Amino acid sequence: MNFANYPSVWRFLKSEMLVILGLVEDASRTDAEIAELYGLNKGTVASVRRRVTDAGAVYFVNIPSFNKLGCELMGFHLGSTDPAISLDARSSHYMEFCAKAPQVFSAMVGGNQVLMYTALKDATEFDYFCQTHNKMFTGPRRASKAKFDHTLFPYTMTRGSYQTNFGLVVHRFFGLDVFPPKSRIPTHSSVESPDLSETERKTLIVMVENPLASDREISEVVGLSRQAITRIRHMLVEDGYVTPVCIPRLYRWGFEIYAVAHARFSMDVAWDRRLKSQPREVVDLSTFTLSKADEAVANYMIPRFQEYAENLDNVLAWYHKIRIFDERPEISVFALERCTEVRNYEFAPAVRHLLGMKQPR
């Protein structure tokens, strides 16, 4: 999907801003809870929720906890391609590749750069992923092949904001006089083997594939009663296998820049010290963060280039002051009007793969 196909600027009513903020902060909130939180009418909240969802201003996903499905590694893959190849050709080729690589849950192509995030079972899976990429980009597709730098983040050595983190970005953009969402500090997660029955696995996959599906709709696919599906769905959410999330389509709101910061840190500075003393914006405004003792990746959606330049200067000044970098950080900037989303938080292929279940044809 090409970001440039959408209107450059959207305008929201205050009631719409409040409902969107409430949902982005916590997608499980009911209409009554949002109405009470912001002093709105429950009917107004229900109407606004339908309107902003139907219009595509926000969308809902059920984000799986990959670590609970036996995933040991998160992969960050960034590379450049031949700038002489058209964006349409590169995008088409990487869409074809992602259809062969279920490990990819997020990917985009912009300019001559390709960015992907993966959920990998183990080191062997990483090698297989790389071989699939090399095999795919032979023959006529070779010119589109990105020369990737791969960075692996093992769950046992990583702290991450494994759920999306858009609340503070939306709060800042709207400029509402309400309390901001709480910071989501990157946390550690251990790897587990999934203890799920066959029907529980099927239910999980349907929930990830169709986040807004009702219990009755899920029951028709899985072949269980609605009551049984209700019980399983509650268990999957309460036990942390999946988390309902509302994601704002910021590129449809007029956001201009997507920036990815990849930093390598000096081991002379303790990891805890770096995390505790760094500017709050580093984590608060990153929509997805992976951090380990010597390396980190953070992702930012930014309304205007001027804001990007100002924030960058402030953040880098702090890092340089305490001499925290092992080498100059790599900051990749994507102009959203010239980007194509190849996969955008599409988790179902990875979940099927991790659970050993067949991919749909």
Secondary structure, DSSP 8 states (H G I E B T S, - for coil): -BGGGS-S-----HHHHHHHHHHHH-TT--HHHHHHHHT--HHHHHHHHHHHHHTTSEEEEEEE-GGGGT--EEEEEEEE--TTS-HHHHHHHHHHHHHH-TTEEEEEEETTEEEEEEEESSHHHHHHHHHHHHHHTSGGGGGG--EEEEEEEEGGG-EE--S---HHHHHHHHT-SS--------EE---------HHHHHHHHHHHH-TT--HHHHHHHHTS-HHHHHHHHHHHHHTTSEEEEEEE-GGGTT--EEEEEEEEB-TTS-HHHHHHHS-HHHHHT-SEEEEETTEEEEEEEES-HHHHHHHHHHHHHHHHHTT-BSS--EEEEEEGGGEEEEESS--HHHHHHHTT-----
